[in-house]
Amino acid sequence: MDQETLNKFEELNKKLEQIYRSAEKTRKYFLWMLIISLAIIVLPLIGLIIIIPQFINIYTNAGLGL
């Protein structure tokens, strides 16, 4: 192959490497956003599942005069 073709291949290889790094950064960003979103939604729901029965129990006992 001639030198011009080799230079173009090297240039394309550099650009592909940059695209790969950018795609990996984007993938990691979306992964962390998913983890944070799940933590913000799921953890409070688990807390509510634990707290609501206790809350209802307190009000029903207060209504019965116990």
Residue, then its C-alpha position, 0 to 999 in steps of 0.5 A: m500500500d502507498q503511504e497516503t493509504l496508510n496515513k488514512f488508516e492511522e487517522l481512521n484508527k485514531k478516530l475510532e479509538q476516540i469514538y470508543r472512549s466516548a461511547e464507554k463514557t456514555r455507557k458508564y454515565f447511563l449505568w450510574m444514572l440507572i443505579i441512582s434512579l433506582a436508589i431514589i425510587v426503590l429505597p423510599l418504597i421499601g421504607l414506606i412498605i415498612i413504615i405504613p403498617q406501623f403508622i396504621n397500627i398506631y392510628t387504629n390503636a389510638g382510635l380504639g383507646l388502647 
